[in-house]
């Protein structure tokens, strides 16, 4: 009898590079299938989990990475021009995406 268990597989991988404007922000989806349902997490380039930064960045419950619109003086290179990785895990394994580069276009003040 089959248990239906399956290791994670990406349904939607984020693009290799995302360029966004400080006036619009950005939403970047990362989703995966598997049984049991995998958890999706974003990490920085060193592998540390992303912490929410109110008004700048958060990971939504569905695994989407959201960058909020921001004023030019709120620009942070470690947030707005950095590499991030998406990872999906369940009891049967983990899959990850190579580093995705996020950068803002020229900030308007």
Chimera marker file (.cmm) of the C-alpha trace (Angstrom):
<marker_set name="trace">
<marker id="1" x="0.000" y="0.000" z="0.000" r="1" g="1" b="0" radius="0.5"/>
<marker id="2" x="1.410" y="3.384" z="-1.015" r="1" g="1" b="0" radius="0.5"/>
<marker id="3" x="1.607" y="6.143" z="1.570" r="1" g="1" b="0" radius="0.5"/>
<marker id="4" x="1.615" y="8.865" z="-1.077" r="1" g="1" b="0" radius="0.5"/>
<marker id="5" x="4.712" y="10.388" z="0.507" r="1" g="1" b="0" radius="0.5"/>
<marker id="6" x="6.854" y="12.537" z="-1.798" r="1" g="1" b="0" radius="0.5"/>
<marker id="7" x="9.946" y="14.644" z="-1.318" r="1" g="1" b="0" radius="0.5"/>
<marker id="8" x="9.668" y="18.357" z="-2.143" r="1" g="1" b="0" radius="0.5"/>
<marker id="9" x="9.651" y="19.548" z="-5.750" r="1" g="1" b="0" radius="0.5"/>
<marker id="10" x="9.392" y="23.171" z="-6.828" r="1" g="1" b="0" radius="0.5"/>
<marker id="11" x="6.155" y="24.272" z="-8.465" r="1" g="1" b="0" radius="0.5"/>
<marker id="12" x="7.478" y="27.800" z="-8.954" r="1" g="1" b="0" radius="0.5"/>
<marker id="13" x="11.143" y="28.769" z="-8.676" r="1" g="1" b="0" radius="0.5"/>
<marker id="14" x="12.072" y="32.417" z="-8.276" r="1" g="1" b="0" radius="0.5"/>
<marker id="15" x="13.902" y="34.087" z="-11.162" r="1" g="1" b="0" radius="0.5"/>
<marker id="16" x="17.692" y="34.236" z="-11.090" r="1" g="1" b="0" radius="0.5"/>
<marker id="17" x="17.536" y="38.039" z="-10.936" r="1" g="1" b="0" radius="0.5"/>
<marker id="18" x="14.801" y="40.426" z="-9.831" r="1" g="1" b="0" radius="0.5"/>
<marker id="19" x="15.105" y="44.166" z="-10.453" r="1" g="1" b="0" radius="0.5"/>
<marker id="20" x="12.561" y="46.343" z="-8.705" r="1" g="1" b="0" radius="0.5"/>
<marker id="21" x="11.863" y="49.986" z="-8.011" r="1" g="1" b="0" radius="0.5"/>
<marker id="22" x="11.778" y="51.503" z="-4.554" r="1" g="1" b="0" radius="0.5"/>
<marker id="23" x="8.402" y="53.042" z="-5.454" r="1" g="1" b="0" radius="0.5"/>
<marker id="24" x="6.780" y="49.681" z="-6.290" r="1" g="1" b="0" radius="0.5"/>
<marker id="25" x="8.556" y="47.069" z="-4.177" r="1" g="1" b="0" radius="0.5"/>
<marker id="26" x="8.446" y="43.446" z="-5.332" r="1" g="1" b="0" radius="0.5"/>
<marker id="27" x="6.762" y="40.093" z="-4.767" r="1" g="1" b="0" radius="0.5"/>
<marker id="28" x="8.757" y="36.954" z="-5.582" r="1" g="1" b="0" radius="0.5"/>
<marker id="29" x="7.012" y="33.599" z="-5.415" r="1" g="1" b="0" radius="0.5"/>
<marker id="30" x="8.583" y="30.313" z="-4.372" r="1" g="1" b="0" radius="0.5"/>
<marker id="31" x="6.306" y="27.297" z="-3.954" r="1" g="1" b="0" radius="0.5"/>
<marker id="32" x="6.725" y="23.542" z="-3.764" r="1" g="1" b="0" radius="0.5"/>
<marker id="33" x="4.712" y="20.344" z="-3.704" r="1" g="1" b="0" radius="0.5"/>
<marker id="34" x="5.335" y="17.234" z="-1.641" r="1" g="1" b="0" radius="0.5"/>
<marker id="35" x="3.768" y="14.927" z="0.936" r="1" g="1" b="0" radius="0.5"/>
<marker id="36" x="3.836" y="15.868" z="3.714" r="1" g="1" b="0" radius="0.5"/>
<marker id="37" x="3.410" y="19.438" z="2.515" r="1" g="1" b="0" radius="0.5"/>
<marker id="38" x="6.836" y="21.113" z="2.485" r="1" g="1" b="0" radius="0.5"/>
<marker id="39" x="7.630" y="24.283" z="4.362" r="1" g="1" b="0" radius="0.5"/>
<marker id="40" x="9.148" y="27.054" z="2.253" r="1" g="1" b="0" radius="0.5"/>
<marker id="41" x="11.828" y="29.302" z="3.714" r="1" g="1" b="0" radius="0.5"/>
<marker id="42" x="14.071" y="32.059" z="2.404" r="1" g="1" b="0" radius="0.5"/>
<marker id="43" x="17.654" y="32.492" z="3.555" r="1" g="1" b="0" radius="0.5"/>
<marker id="44" x="20.380" y="35.014" z="2.923" r="1" g="1" b="0" radius="0.5"/>
<marker id="45" x="23.519" y="34.112" z="0.989" r="1" g="1" b="0" radius="0.5"/>
<marker id="46" x="25.174" y="32.604" z="4.068" r="1" g="1" b="0" radius="0.5"/>
<marker id="47" x="22.167" y="30.356" z="4.773" r="1" g="1" b="0" radius="0.5"/>
<marker id="48" x="20.713" y="32.288" z="7.717" r="1" g="1" b="0" radius="0.5"/>
<marker id="49" x="16.889" y="32.464" z="7.781" r="1" g="1" b="0" radius="0.5"/>
<marker id="50" x="15.450" y="35.817" z="6.742" r="1" g="1" b="0" radius="0.5"/>
<marker id="51" x="14.029" y="37.755" z="9.633" r="1" g="1" b="0" radius="0.5"/>
<marker id="52" x="11.157" y="40.134" z="8.939" r="1" g="1" b="0" radius="0.5"/>
<marker id="53" x="12.238" y="43.756" z="8.656" r="1" g="1" b="0" radius="0.5"/>
<marker id="54" x="9.114" y="45.868" z="9.250" r="1" g="1" b="0" radius="0.5"/>
<marker id="55" x="8.528" y="48.249" z="6.380" r="1" g="1" b="0" radius="0.5"/>
<marker id="56" x="11.317" y="46.702" z="4.264" r="1" g="1" b="0" radius="0.5"/>
<marker id="57" x="10.934" y="42.947" z="3.790" r="1" g="1" b="0" radius="0.5"/>
<marker id="58" x="8.917" y="39.926" z="4.917" r="1" g="1" b="0" radius="0.5"/>
<marker id="59" x="8.200" y="36.344" z="3.919" r="1" g="1" b="0" radius="0.5"/>
<marker id="60" x="4.473" y="35.738" z="3.487" r="1" g="1" b="0" radius="0.5"/>
<marker id="61" x="2.870" y="32.548" z="4.867" r="1" g="1" b="0" radius="0.5"/>
<marker id="62" x="2.626" y="31.179" z="1.284" r="1" g="1" b="0" radius="0.5"/>
<marker id="63" x="6.418" y="31.479" z="0.827" r="1" g="1" b="0" radius="0.5"/>
<marker id="64" x="6.362" y="34.677" z="-1.235" r="1" g="1" b="0" radius="0.5"/>
<marker id="65" x="9.205" y="37.083" z="-0.483" r="1" g="1" b="0" radius="0.5"/>
<marker id="66" x="7.872" y="40.640" z="-0.309" r="1" g="1" b="0" radius="0.5"/>
<marker id="67" x="9.893" y="43.831" z="-0.561" r="1" g="1" b="0" radius="0.5"/>
<marker id="68" x="7.874" y="46.869" z="0.445" r="1" g="1" b="0" radius="0.5"/>
<marker id="69" x="8.088" y="50.201" z="-1.381" r="1" g="1" b="0" radius="0.5"/>
<marker id="70" x="10.539" y="52.479" z="0.419" r="1" g="1" b="0" radius="0.5"/>
<marker id="71" x="11.919" y="56.007" z="0.382" r="1" g="1" b="0" radius="0.5"/>
<marker id="72" x="15.378" y="56.500" z="-1.117" r="1" g="1" b="0" radius="0.5"/>
<marker id="73" x="16.922" y="57.255" z="2.269" r="1" g="1" b="0" radius="0.5"/>
<marker id="74" x="15.639" y="53.875" z="3.569" r="1" g="1" b="0" radius="0.5"/>
<marker id="75" x="17.741" y="51.949" z="1.036" r="1" g="1" b="0" radius="0.5"/>
<marker id="76" x="19.857" y="49.203" z="2.608" r="1" g="1" b="0" radius="0.5"/>
<marker id="77" x="22.327" y="47.334" z="0.441" r="1" g="1" b="0" radius="0.5"/>
<marker id="78" x="22.087" y="44.226" z="2.651" r="1" g="1" b="0" radius="0.5"/>
<marker id="79" x="18.328" y="44.111" z="1.978" r="1" g="1" b="0" radius="0.5"/>
<marker id="80" x="17.692" y="45.726" z="-1.408" r="1" g="1" b="0" radius="0.5"/>
<marker id="81" x="20.748" y="44.562" z="-3.350" r="1" g="1" b="0" radius="0.5"/>
<marker id="82" x="21.517" y="41.083" z="-2.057" r="1" g="1" b="0" radius="0.5"/>
<marker id="83" x="21.362" y="37.372" z="-2.861" r="1" g="1" b="0" radius="0.5"/>
<marker id="84" x="18.629" y="35.249" z="-1.329" r="1" g="1" b="0" radius="0.5"/>
<marker id="85" x="17.848" y="31.535" z="-1.553" r="1" g="1" b="0" radius="0.5"/>
<marker id="86" x="14.532" y="29.708" z="-1.411" r="1" g="1" b="0" radius="0.5"/>
<marker id="87" x="14.388" y="26.259" z="0.202" r="1" g="1" b="0" radius="0.5"/>
<marker id="88" x="11.533" y="23.745" z="0.535" r="1" g="1" b="0" radius="0.5"/>
<marker id="89" x="11.710" y="20.963" z="3.133" r="1" g="1" b="0" radius="0.5"/>
<marker id="90" x="9.650" y="18.094" z="4.455" r="1" g="1" b="0" radius="0.5"/>
<marker id="91" x="10.424" y="14.853" z="6.302" r="1" g="1" b="0" radius="0.5"/>
<marker id="92" x="11.668" y="13.247" z="3.068" r="1" g="1" b="0" radius="0.5"/>
<marker id="93" x="14.146" y="15.904" z="2.004" r="1" g="1" b="0" radius="0.5"/>
<marker id="94" x="15.054" y="19.436" z="1.020" r="1" g="1" b="0" radius="0.5"/>
<marker id="95" x="15.377" y="21.212" z="-2.325" r="1" g="1" b="0" radius="0.5"/>
<marker id="96" x="16.917" y="24.626" z="-2.789" r="1" g="1" b="0" radius="0.5"/>
<marker id="97" x="17.364" y="27.276" z="-5.419" r="1" g="1" b="0" radius="0.5"/>
<marker id="98" x="20.774" y="28.723" z="-6.156" r="1" g="1" b="0" radius="0.5"/>
<marker id="99" x="21.223" y="32.329" z="-5.085" r="1" g="1" b="0" radius="0.5"/>
<marker id="100" x="18.714" y="34.763" z="-6.538" r="1" g="1" b="0" radius="0.5"/>
<marker id="101" x="19.973" y="38.325" z="-6.914" r="1" g="1" b="0" radius="0.5"/>
<marker id="102" x="17.610" y="41.088" z="-5.901" r="1" g="1" b="0" radius="0.5"/>
<marker id="103" x="18.432" y="44.685" z="-6.673" r="1" g="1" b="0" radius="0.5"/>
<marker id="104" x="16.622" y="47.970" z="-6.874" r="1" g="1" b="0" radius="0.5"/>
<marker id="105" x="16.722" y="50.250" z="-9.835" r="1" g="1" b="0" radius="0.5"/>
<marker id="106" x="17.994" y="53.748" z="-9.159" r="1" g="1" b="0" radius="0.5"/>
<marker id="107" x="16.296" y="54.977" z="-6.011" r="1" g="1" b="0" radius="0.5"/>
<marker id="108" x="14.168" y="58.066" z="-6.383" r="1" g="1" b="0" radius="0.5"/>
<marker id="109" x="14.250" y="60.513" z="-3.500" r="1" g="1" b="0" radius="0.5"/>
<link id1="1" id2="2" r="1" g="1" b="0" radius="0.2"/>
<link id1="2" id2="3" r="1" g="1" b="0" radius="0.2"/>
<link id1="3" id2="4" r="1" g="1" b="0" radius="0.2"/>
<link id1="4" id2="5" r="1" g="1" b="0" radius="0.2"/>
<link id1="5" id2="6" r="1" g="1" b="0" radius="0.2"/>
<link id1="6" id2="7" r="1" g="1" b="0" radius="0.2"/>
<link id1="7" id2="8" r="1" g="1" b="0" radius="0.2"/>
<link id1="8" id2="9" r="1" g="1" b="0" radius="0.2"/>
<link id1="9" id2="10" r="1" g="1" b="0" radius="0.2"/>
<link id1="10" id2="11" r="1" g="1" b="0" radius="0.2"/>
<link id1="11" id2="12" r="1" g="1" b="0" radius="0.2"/>
<link id1="12" id2="13" r="1" g="1" b="0" radius="0.2"/>
<link id1="13" id2="14" r="1" g="1" b="0" radius="0.2"/>
<link id1="14" id2="15" r="1" g="1" b="0" radius="0.2"/>
<link id1="15" id2="16" r="1" g="1" b="0" radius="0.2"/>
<link id1="16" id2="17" r="1" g="1" b="0" radius="0.2"/>
<link id1="17" id2="18" r="1" g="1" b="0" radius="0.2"/>
<link id1="18" id2="19" r="1" g="1" b="0" radius="0.2"/>
<link id1="19" id2="20" r="1" g="1" b="0" radius="0.2"/>
<link id1="20" id2="21" r="1" g="1" b="0" radius="0.2"/>
<link id1="21" id2="22" r="1" g="1" b="0" radius="0.2"/>
<link id1="22" id2="23" r="1" g="1" b="0" radius="0.2"/>
<link id1="23" id2="24" r="1" g="1" b="0" radius="0.2"/>
<link id1="24" id2="25" r="1" g="1" b="0" radius="0.2"/>
<link id1="25" id2="26" r="1" g="1" b="0" radius="0.2"/>
<link id1="26" id2="27" r="1" g="1" b="0" radius="0.2"/>
<link id1="27" id2="28" r="1" g="1" b="0" radius="0.2"/>
<link id1="28" id2="29" r="1" g="1" b="0" radius="0.2"/>
<link id1="29" id2="30" r="1" g="1" b="0" radius="0.2"/>
<link id1="30" id2="31" r="1" g="1" b="0" radius="0.2"/>
<link id1="31" id2="32" r="1" g="1" b="0" radius="0.2"/>
<link id1="32" id2="33" r="1" g="1" b="0" radius="0.2"/>
<link id1="33" id2="34" r="1" g="1" b="0" radius="0.2"/>
<link id1="34" id2="35" r="1" g="1" b="0" radius="0.2"/>
<link id1="35" id2="36" r="1" g="1" b="0" radius="0.2"/>
<link id1="36" id2="37" r="1" g="1" b="0" radius="0.2"/>
<link id1="37" id2="38" r="1" g="1" b="0" radius="0.2"/>
<link id1="38" id2="39" r="1" g="1" b="0" radius="0.2"/>
<link id1="39" id2="40" r="1" g="1" b="0" radius="0.2"/>
<link id1="40" id2="41" r="1" g="1" b="0" radius="0.2"/>
<link id1="41" id2="42" r="1" g="1" b="0" radius="0.2"/>
<link id1="42" id2="43" r="1" g="1" b="0" radius="0.2"/>
<link id1="43" id2="44" r="1" g="1" b="0" radius="0.2"/>
<link id1="44" id2="45" r="1" g="1" b="0" radius="0.2"/>
<link id1="45" id2="46" r="1" g="1" b="0" radius="0.2"/>
<link id1="46" id2="47" r="1" g="1" b="0" radius="0.2"/>
<link id1="47" id2="48" r="1" g="1" b="0" radius="0.2"/>
<link id1="48" id2="49" r="1" g="1" b="0" radius="0.2"/>
<link id1="49" id2="50" r="1" g="1" b="0" radius="0.2"/>
<link id1="50" id2="51" r="1" g="1" b="0" radius="0.2"/>
<link id1="51" id2="52" r="1" g="1" b="0" radius="0.2"/>
<link id1="52" id2="53" r="1" g="1" b="0" radius="0.2"/>
<link id1="53" id2="54" r="1" g="1" b="0" radius="0.2"/>
<link id1="54" id2="55" r="1" g="1" b="0" radius="0.2"/>
<link id1="55" id2="56" r="1" g="1" b="0" radius="0.2"/>
<link id1="56" id2="57" r="1" g="1" b="0" radius="0.2"/>
<link id1="57" id2="58" r="1" g="1" b="0" radius="0.2"/>
<link id1="58" id2="59" r="1" g="1" b="0" radius="0.2"/>
<link id1="59" id2="60" r="1" g="1" b="0" radius="0.2"/>
<link id1="60" id2="61" r="1" g="1" b="0" radius="0.2"/>
<link id1="61" id2="62" r="1" g="1" b="0" radius="0.2"/>
<link id1="62" id2="63" r="1" g="1" b="0" radius="0.2"/>
<link id1="63" id2="64" r="1" g="1" b="0" radius="0.2"/>
<link id1="64" id2="65" r="1" g="1" b="0" radius="0.2"/>
<link id1="65" id2="66" r="1" g="1" b="0" radius="0.2"/>
<link id1="66" id2="67" r="1" g="1" b="0" radius="0.2"/>
<link id1="67" id2="68" r="1" g="1" b="0" radius="0.2"/>
<link id1="68" id2="69" r="1" g="1" b="0" radius="0.2"/>
<link id1="69" id2="70" r="1" g="1" b="0" radius="0.2"/>
<link id1="70" id2="71" r="1" g="1" b="0" radius="0.2"/>
<link id1="71" id2="72" r="1" g="1" b="0" radius="0.2"/>
<link id1="72" id2="73" r="1" g="1" b="0" radius="0.2"/>
<link id1="73" id2="74" r="1" g="1" b="0" radius="0.2"/>
<link id1="74" id2="75" r="1" g="1" b="0" radius="0.2"/>
<link id1="75" id2="76" r="1" g="1" b="0" radius="0.2"/>
<link id1="76" id2="77" r="1" g="1" b="0" radius="0.2"/>
<link id1="77" id2="78" r="1" g="1" b="0" radius="0.2"/>
<link id1="78" id2="79" r="1" g="1" b="0" radius="0.2"/>
<link id1="79" id2="80" r="1" g="1" b="0" radius="0.2"/>
<link id1="80" id2="81" r="1" g="1" b="0" radius="0.2"/>
<link id1="81" id2="82" r="1" g="1" b="0" radius="0.2"/>
<link id1="82" id2="83" r="1" g="1" b="0" radius="0.2"/>
<link id1="83" id2="84" r="1" g="1" b="0" radius="0.2"/>
<link id1="84" id2="85" r="1" g="1" b="0" radius="0.2"/>
<link id1="85" id2="86" r="1" g="1" b="0" radius="0.2"/>
<link id1="86" id2="87" r="1" g="1" b="0" radius="0.2"/>
<link id1="87" id2="88" r="1" g="1" b="0" radius="0.2"/>
<link id1="88" id2="89" r="1" g="1" b="0" radius="0.2"/>
<link id1="89" id2="90" r="1" g="1" b="0" radius="0.2"/>
<link id1="90" id2="91" r="1" g="1" b="0" radius="0.2"/>
<link id1="91" id2="92" r="1" g="1" b="0" radius="0.2"/>
<link id1="92" id2="93" r="1" g="1" b="0" radius="0.2"/>
<link id1="93" id2="94" r="1" g="1" b="0" radius="0.2"/>
<link id1="94" id2="95" r="1" g="1" b="0" radius="0.2"/>
<link id1="95" id2="96" r="1" g="1" b="0" radius="0.2"/>
<link id1="96" id2="97" r="1" g="1" b="0" radius="0.2"/>
<link id1="97" id2="98" r="1" g="1" b="0" radius="0.2"/>
<link id1="98" id2="99" r="1" g="1" b="0" radius="0.2"/>
<link id1="99" id2="100" r="1" g="1" b="0" radius="0.2"/>
<link id1="100" id2="101" r="1" g="1" b="0" radius="0.2"/>
<link id1="101" id2="102" r="1" g="1" b="0" radius="0.2"/>
<link id1="102" id2="103" r="1" g="1" b="0" radius="0.2"/>
<link id1="103" id2="104" r="1" g="1" b="0" radius="0.2"/>
<link id1="104" id2="105" r="1" g="1" b="0" radius="0.2"/>
<link id1="105" id2="106" r="1" g="1" b="0" radius="0.2"/>
<link id1="106" id2="107" r="1" g="1" b="0" radius="0.2"/>
<link id1="107" id2="108" r="1" g="1" b="0" radius="0.2"/>
<link id1="108" id2="109" r="1" g="1" b="0" radius="0.2"/>
</marker_set>
